[in-house]
Amino acid sequence: MNSNRKNVRETALELLESIEKNQAYSNLLLNSTINKNKISPKDTGLLTELVYGTLQRRMTLDFYLAPFIKNAKKLEKWVLQLLRVTVYQMVYLDRVPDRAAIYEAVEIAKRRGHKGIAGVVNGVLRTIQREGLPSLDSIKDPAERMAIETSHPLWLVQRWISQFGKEKAGEICAMNVLAPLQTARVNLGKTTREACIELLEQEGFAVEASPITPEAIRCLRGNLAASNAYKEGLLSIQDESSMLAAHALGVEKGDTILDACAAPGGKSTHIAEKLFETGKVVSLDLHAHKVKLIVDNATRLGLSNIEAIEMDSRKAPDHFEKESFDRILLDAPCSGLGVIRRKPDMKYTKRESDLDRLQEIQLNLLDAVAPLLKKGGTLVYSTCTLDSQENEETVSSFLDSHREFEEDASLPDRMPEGVKPFMKGFSTQILPQYFGSDGFYIASMKRKADDELGITENTR
């Protein structure tokens, strides 16, 4: 095995250490490492698989390792990470021979530690190779077995079982340990999906049209962010579920639209593209560096109808007149439990208590933006989580306290055909297993017109 492959494994080990020690986001750290070290596309694939795979399967790997490690608490953390990443290769990567994975682990242990550590690593891995792995069937409690088998915290598995039932919860967990496809949104203001696919294929990418979202493409090989089509503003990297938010708004030419929590600008730019150089999108975000991302994306896509502002959306009523906007999108801060596949480390850092705090923020944001919507206007609430407390319960609580709003029964009419089977009236909860996208929630509400509120010219 060549030295580059050894370097890839050592780099993977260093990344896993940093993610656990600093609670750094795996996707951000991985991308910066690839760019900084100019890692080749061939080795990028292996590095990504080792890092994400080991993170996604961490609890399972620890279960497999436990019988073979006598004093786990005394084991240095980097040694445990080395054992995890090696067992991951032995169990899940058919193309890597066990002997090669073990040999390289021992060589890394020699370079980073001493003969004693190398001996421990060699002994543990050779014993696993000889004796085989413990069976998950030894875990008798079904929820606990699901948690260990799919590397999800037990509280989350139990919560999903209570909300979705055992079968659907199992499907969610199973999907979360699979690598996601990269998807992109074609800028229909500049090109067609067919023409964009042709350009990408000429560049050497393997892509196909999404069967779900009409402006989406799926990437089967390569990183579309490195394509000329991306640089020229013909496409944006965005998940298919996330694209549904702009469809839910029912954008019409000339609309003035508020995107209340907009960074990094995927939904704002999608809305702006649907306006076809008319109207205006006001995009708010709390952080200056994130506002810059919105501006950068709009510039790359050639969109001049976006105004990005650094602002806490809870203070929006102090800056905008009442009834200023035809449509409002609140893609609220949430637990992110729908994007675990893209950020597998979050499984181990989230706490159930976080969800109560988030719902309070979500309701405060809804309260703040509600008066800014015109009568008869559309308010879309969305999250990238699966949790009913942050989704259905938050929307229900808002509607109970805002009698001037009602469920928007026309939402299904605006959604792509592939999504309609998953609609429930004025809302939809997309689960990852439905079509391989992120977990996502959307609810559409209408602000009642004067006559619907019982107000007429005679009673004003």
N, C-alpha and C positions, 0 to 999 in steps of 0.2 A: 504494500500500500504506500503511495507516494507521500512526500512530506507535506504537500498542500492539504491533503485530506486530514493529516494529523493536525495541521494548523486550524482547519475548520472545526475539528472536535475540541481543540483547546479553546478556540474562540467561543464555541457553544457553551463550554463549561464556564468561562468567564462571564458570559452574558447571563447564564442561569444564576450564578452567584450574585451578580449585581441586581438582578430583578428581585431576588429574595431579600437581599440585605437592605436595599434602598427603596423597595416597593416601587421600582420604576416600571412604567408601562412597557410591556414586552414589545409591542409593535413599534413604538417610538425608538426604543433602544436598539432594536434589531435593524431598523432602517438606517439610523445614524451610524451604526457600526459597519454596515455594508458599504455605505457611501464613503466613510472616513478611510476604511482599509482597502477600498477599491476591489472588493471581492468579486471574482468572475461569476457570470450568470450560472455556470455549472455548479460551482461551489456554493453559491447563494441558495440554490435549491436544497442542498444537503443541510446547510446551516439552519435554514428556516425550519426544515422538518425536524431536526434534532432539538431545537429550542422550543418550538411550539408543541411538538409531540411529547417531549418530556414534561412540559408544563401541563398540558392537557391531561396526561395520564399519571400525574404525580402521586396521588393517593393509591392508585393501583400498583404502581412501582414500589412504593413503600410497603404495601401489603406483601408483595412478592419477596422483597428483601428481608423483611423482619425476621424470619426464622434463621437466617444465615449470618446475622450480625449480633454478636454477643453483647457488646457494650455500645449500643447506639448513641447514648448520650455523650460518650467520650470520643466519638468519631468526629473529626474535624468536618465542618460543613462542606468544604470543597470536595472532600473525599466522598461524602454522601451524594453530592451532585454528580460526581464522576461515576459512581455506581448506578445512579438513576439513569443517566444518559446512555450508559453501556447496556444496561438491562433493557432499556427502550429499544435499542438497536437489535438485541438478541430476540426480543419477543415480537416486535412490530415491523421490522425492516427485513424482508425476505432477501433483498439483494446484498445485504451485508453479512458475510459468513461470521458465525460466532467466534471462531478462532481469531479473525482479524479484529473484531471489536474488542475482544479481551486483550490481545497483544497491545493494541494502541492504548487501552486504558492503563495497562501496567507501565508502558513507556511514559505516559503523561504523569503517572504517580511517581516514577523515578525522578523525572525532571522537576516536579513541583514539591516533592517531599523527600523521602529517604527510602532505603531498602526495606525497612520495617513496614512502612505504609504500602509500598509496592507489593510486599508479600501478602498483606491483608487483602488488598484489592484483588490480587491474583487468586488467593484462596477462596474468597467469597464467590467470585465469578466462575471459577472452575467447579466449585461444589454445585452451584446452580446448574451449570452445563451438564454435570454428571447425574444429579438427583432429580432435576426438574423443579417446577414451580408449585407452590401450594395451591390447592383448589379453592376457588371462590365459593364453591358449594358448602364449604365449612361454615360460612356465615349464614345463620339460620333466619335472622330477621330480614324480611324481603326489602324493606326500605334501606336498611344498613348495607345489604348486599348490593343494591342498586347504587348506593352512594360510593362504595369502594370500587365496584366494577366500572363505573363511569367517572370516577374522581370528581364527585360533587359533595359539598358539605352536607351532612345529614339533615340539618335544619332546612336546607333548601329543597332537598328531595321530598321531605315530609310536607313542606309547604306546597310544592307542586302537585303531590299526590292528592292533597286536600282540595286544591283548586281545579285540577284537570282530570283526576282519576289516575289510577296506577298505570294504565296502558299508555296514555298520552304523556304522562310524566316520564315514563321509561323511554319513549320516542324522543322527547326533548333532550334528555340526558345523553342518549346514544348519538344524536346528531351533533351535540356540543363537543364531542371528541374527534370529529371529522374535520379535515381542513376545508375552509370555505373557498368557493370560487371567487376570483376577482370579477366584478361587474362594473360596467361603465354606462353613462348616459350620453347619448349622442346629442349634440347641439343642433337641433332641427332648424335653428335660425341661420345656420351656415351650410348644412349639408343634409343628406338623407341617411337613414340607417344603412341602407344597401350600399351607398357610395362609401361610407365610412368603413364598413366591413371589408370592402374591396381594397381600400387603401391600406388597412391594417394587414391584410393577407399578403399584399405586395411587400410589406415591411418584414414579413416572416412570422407574424403572430397567428396563432390558431384561435379563431373567434367564431361565435355563432349568435344568431338573433335570440333574444330572450322570448320564451313562449308566454311570459306573464305581462311584461311592461312594454308598450309599443316603441319606446325610444331607447330601450336597454339592449346591451350586448353582453355576452358572457365570454370571458377569456379562458381558454383551455390550455394555453401555453404562452409564457412571457409575462412581462409586467407592463401594462398599458401606460403607466405613468412615464415610461421611458420612450414612448412612441412619438413620432413626428406629429401624428394626429392630435395627441394630447397637447404638445407644445404649441400647435397652431390653433388651439381653442376649439377643436372639433368634438371633443368629448371631455367628460369629467368622471373621475372615479367615484362611484356612489353605489350603495347596495340597492337592489331592486325594491325591497320593502320601503326604504327611505324615499324612493321616487314617488311612492303612492300619495305622499302628503300633498304634493302640488296638484295631483289629480283631484284629491278630496276638496281642495279649495274651489274648484270650478272657475279658474281664472278666466276673465274676459278682457279683451283689449281695452285699454284706457283706465283700468282699475288702479286705485291706490291701495297698496297692500302692506301690512306690517308683519314682518317676521321677527317675533319678539325675543327669541334666543337663537341667534342665527349662525354663529361660527361653527365650522369654518366656511360656511356659505354654500354648501351643496344644495340645500332646499331653496335658498334665496336666488341663486343663479338659475335653478330650474324654473322657478316662478317667473323670473325676468325673461327667460327664453320663451315661456308661454305667452308673455305679453307682446312678443314680436316688436320690440323697439317702441312700444307705447307705454303709457302709464308710469308707475313708479313703485319700487320696492324699498321700504325703509327697513334696514336690517340693524338690529340692536344686539350688542353683546357687552358683557361686563368688563372684559379685559382688552386693553389696547392692542396687545400682540395678536389677539384673535380677530379683532376688527381689521387688522392689516391683512390677515389671511382672506377675509371676505373681499377686500379691495383687490388683492392680488388675483384671486380667482375671477372676479368680474372683469378685470383688465385682460387677463389671458383669454377669456371667452368673448371679448369685444362687446361687453354689455355696459351701456351708459345709463341705464335706468335704475341703478341701485345706489342708494345713499346709505353708507355704513356709518353708524354712530356708536361711540363708546358710552354705554348707559346701562344702569341697572333697570331692567324692565319694570320692576316694582315701582319705579319713580316716573314711568312714562306719562301718567296723567298730569304731572307737573310741567311736562314739555310739549304735549300735544293737545289740541282742542278736542272736546268731546265729539264723538261721531265723525272722526277725521278719516276713517278707513272703510273701504268697501268690504275688505276681507282681512282676517287676522289669522296667522298661524302661530300657535304656541307649541313649539317642540320642546317640551319642558325638561329641565334637569331631572334625571331619574337614576335608578340603581344600575341601569345598563345590562340587566340580566338577559336581554335578548341578543347581546353581541359577545357572549362568552367565547364563541369560537374564534373571534378575532382578538380577544383579550383574555386568554385562558387564565392568566394570573389573578384576575379579579375574583374568581371563585373562592380563593383562599383568603381574601382580605375583606370581603363584604360581611356585614353582620345584620342579623334580622332587625335589630333596633334602628338601623339606618333608614329603613323604609318609612317609619313614622315621621322622622324629621323631614324626609323628602316630600311626603304628602302635604305637610304644612307649607313648604315652599311652593309647591305646585298650585295649591289653592290661593295663596297670596298673589301669585302671578296671574292666575285667571281673574281674580277680583280686580287687579290693576288694569288689565287690558280691556275688560268687558265694556267700560263706558266709552272707549275709543272707537267702537264699532258702530257704523251707521245702522239705523233701523232697517230691518230686512236683510242685513249683512250676514256673512258666514264666518263663524269662529271654528277653526279646526284645532283640536287638542291632540297631540301625538307624543309618544314616548318610544324608546327602544328597549322597553322592558316587557316582561310577561306577567308581572304581578298585578293581581286584581285590585289590591289596595291602592296602587299608584294609578291604575287605569279606570276600571268601571266605578270603583268607589269614589275616586276623586271627581269624576264627571258627575256622578249622581249627587254628590254633596254640593257641587257648584250649581247644578240645576235646581236643587231644593232651595238654595238661598238666593237665586236669581230668577225670579218668576218672569222677567222680561225675555228670557231665553227659552228655547224649546228644542227638542230633538229634531234633527234635520233628516226627514224620511227620504229625501231625494238623493242622499249620498250614493246609494248603489248605482244610480243612473250615470254617475260621473266616473265610476271606477272601471278599470280594464276588465274585460271578460274573464280573464284567468283568475281574478280575485273574487269575483261575485259569489262563488260557492262558499267563501269564508266570511261573507258579510252577515251581520246580525242587525238589521235595521239601520240605525244611524251610526253604527260603529263596526269595527273589525279588529280581531286579535289574530295577527299572523304569527303562527308558531314556526320555528325553524324547519320542521319536517314537512311543512306544506309544499314548499317548492325550493327548498335549499337556501333560502335567504335568511337575513337576520330576523329575530323575533321583534315584532313591532305592533303598536296599538294606535288606532286612529278613531276619533269620534268627531262628528260634525254637528254643530249646533247653530241655530238661526236666532238672530235677535228679532223679536216680534215687531211687526209694523204697528203704527198707532191704532188702527182699527182693530187689530187682534188683541190689543191691550184694553179694549173697551173705551178708547178715547175717540171722540168725534169732534167735528167743528163746534157742535152745540155744547159740548161739555168742557172745552178748553177754557 
